[in-house]
Amino acid sequence: FPVTIGGPNDSIDYKAAKDVQEGDWIWAVDITELPSDEAAYSSLFWTSPTATMNGMVKTQVINKYTSLAEETITINNNPASRFTKDHPMFVTRNGINSFMLAESLQVGDILSMHDNQGNISQLEIQSIQTILEECVVHTFNAEPYDLIYANGILTHNK
């Protein structure tokens, strides 16, 4: 999947996850209600009725890990929107914002996205497909911001 990276003059550009390297700058988002110290919260237990997004910010890839996954999901029949079942996604469900594992997503959930100009929008999940085939997974640790865009969808970098 493509990761949103910082291009020349802070433009938005994309790079395949397999090509992202330690030290690369990628686009993330800063949410006011989320504690700035990751040690102060667990992404899978944070919830908020509001999520004030302060626009896109750059964050740096500190570590990159590669592994294999036996099962993944796609969202709305888009093969580029492929995630492991245990990937934390930023979701709005019934008006509450939270992170949940991709395997917990439901039709009707709302995901946060961005377009090529950095405008943030919402994507309603219409369908979820399970893919049972081995694939290579690329996981990043990015700092100082933990919320990165993968294929334009806001996720936690784990």
C-alpha positions as CSV (number, residue, x, y, z in Angstrom):
1,F,0.0,0.0,0.0
2,P,1.2,3.6,-0.5
3,V,2.3,5.6,2.4
4,T,1.8,9.4,2.3
5,I,5.2,11.0,2.4
6,G,6.5,14.5,2.5
7,G,7.5,15.6,-1.0
8,P,9.5,18.6,-2.2
9,N,8.4,21.9,-0.5
10,D,6.2,19.9,1.9
11,S,4.0,18.6,-0.9
12,I,2.1,15.4,-0.6
13,D,3.7,12.4,-2.3
14,Y,3.3,8.7,-2.1
15,K,5.8,5.8,-1.7
16,A,5.1,2.1,-1.5
17,A,5.4,0.8,2.0
18,K,8.1,-1.6,1.0
19,D,10.2,1.4,-0.2
20,V,9.9,3.5,2.9
21,Q,13.1,3.7,4.8
22,E,14.2,4.6,8.3
23,G,14.7,8.4,8.3
24,D,12.0,9.1,5.7
25,W,9.5,11.8,6.6
26,I,5.8,10.8,6.2
27,W,2.6,12.7,6.8
28,A,0.6,12.2,10.0
29,V,-2.1,14.0,11.8
30,D,-2.1,15.6,15.2
31,I,-5.4,15.2,17.2
32,T,-5.9,17.6,20.1
33,E,-7.8,15.2,22.3
34,L,-5.1,12.5,22.1
35,P,-2.3,12.8,24.7
36,S,1.0,13.8,23.2
37,D,2.9,11.2,25.2
38,E,2.2,7.8,23.8
39,A,3.1,6.2,27.1
40,A,0.2,8.1,28.6
41,Y,-2.4,6.2,26.7
42,S,-3.1,2.9,25.0
43,S,-4.3,3.4,21.5
44,L,-6.8,0.6,21.8
45,F,-8.4,2.0,24.9
46,W,-8.6,5.7,23.9
47,T,-12.0,7.1,23.0
48,S,-13.4,10.6,22.6
49,P,-16.7,12.1,21.3
50,T,-14.6,14.7,19.5
51,A,-11.4,14.5,17.5
52,T,-10.0,17.9,16.5
53,M,-7.6,17.3,13.7
54,N,-5.0,20.0,13.6
55,G,-4.1,19.3,10.0
56,M,-1.4,17.2,8.5
57,V,2.1,17.2,10.1
58,K,5.3,15.5,9.3
59,T,6.7,12.6,11.4
60,Q,9.8,10.6,10.9
61,V,10.2,6.8,10.4
62,I,12.4,5.6,13.3
63,N,12.1,1.9,12.7
64,K,10.7,-0.4,10.0
65,Y,9.7,-4.0,10.5
66,T,8.8,-6.6,7.9
67,S,6.8,-9.7,8.6
68,L,4.3,-12.1,7.0
69,A,0.6,-12.1,7.5
70,E,-1.7,-15.1,6.6
71,E,-4.9,-13.1,6.5
72,T,-5.7,-9.5,5.6
73,I,-8.8,-7.4,4.9
74,T,-9.7,-4.8,2.3
75,I,-12.2,-2.0,2.6
76,N,-14.9,-1.2,0.0
77,N,-13.5,-3.7,-2.5
78,N,-10.3,-1.6,-2.8
79,P,-7.3,-3.9,-3.0
80,A,-5.0,-0.9,-2.2
81,S,-6.8,-0.5,1.1
82,R,-5.4,-3.7,2.5
83,F,-4.6,-4.1,6.2
84,T,-3.6,-6.8,8.6
85,K,-6.4,-7.8,11.0
86,D,-4.5,-6.5,14.0
87,H,-3.7,-3.1,12.6
88,P,-5.1,-0.2,14.7
89,M,-7.4,2.0,12.7
90,F,-8.9,5.4,13.6
91,V,-12.6,4.9,13.5
92,T,-15.8,6.8,14.3
93,R,-18.6,4.5,15.3
94,N,-21.9,5.9,16.7
95,G,-20.4,9.3,17.1
96,I,-17.4,8.1,19.2
97,N,-13.9,8.3,17.9
98,S,-11.5,5.5,18.8
99,F,-8.9,3.1,17.6
100,M,-9.8,-0.5,16.9
101,L,-8.2,-3.4,15.2
102,A,-9.0,-3.8,11.6
103,E,-10.7,-7.1,12.3
104,S,-13.3,-5.3,14.4
105,L,-14.3,-2.8,11.7
106,Q,-18.0,-2.9,10.7
107,V,-20.0,-1.8,7.7
108,G,-21.2,1.8,8.6
109,D,-18.0,2.7,10.5
110,I,-16.4,5.9,9.4
111,L,-12.6,6.2,8.6
112,S,-10.6,9.4,8.3
113,M,-8.9,10.0,4.9
114,H,-7.1,12.7,3.1
115,D,-6.8,13.7,-0.6
116,N,-3.8,14.8,-2.6
117,Q,-4.1,18.4,-1.3
118,G,-4.2,17.3,2.3
119,N,-7.9,17.9,2.8
120,I,-9.3,15.5,5.5
121,S,-12.5,13.7,4.7
122,Q,-14.5,10.7,5.8
123,L,-15.0,7.3,4.2
124,E,-18.0,5.2,5.2
125,I,-17.2,1.5,5.2
126,Q,-19.7,-0.1,2.7
127,S,-18.0,-3.6,2.7
128,I,-15.1,-5.5,4.2
129,Q,-13.4,-8.4,2.4
130,T,-11.2,-11.0,4.0
131,I,-8.2,-12.2,2.0
132,L,-6.7,-15.6,2.9
133,E,-3.2,-15.5,1.4
134,E,0.2,-14.8,2.7
135,C,1.5,-11.3,2.2
136,V,4.5,-9.2,3.3
137,V,3.6,-6.6,5.9
138,H,5.6,-3.4,6.6
139,T,5.2,-1.8,10.0
140,F,6.7,1.6,11.0
141,N,7.5,3.3,14.2
142,A,7.2,7.0,13.6
143,E,7.9,10.0,15.9
144,P,6.8,12.4,17.1
145,Y,3.4,11.7,15.7
146,D,1.8,8.2,15.8
147,L,-1.1,8.6,13.4
148,I,0.0,8.0,9.8
149,Y,-1.8,7.7,6.5
150,A,-1.7,4.4,4.7
151,N,-3.3,4.5,1.3
152,G,-4.9,7.8,2.5
153,I,-6.6,6.1,5.5
154,L,-5.6,7.3,9.0
155,T,-4.1,4.5,11.1
156,H,-2.0,4.2,14.2
157,N,1.6,3.2,13.6
158,K,1.4,0.6,16.4
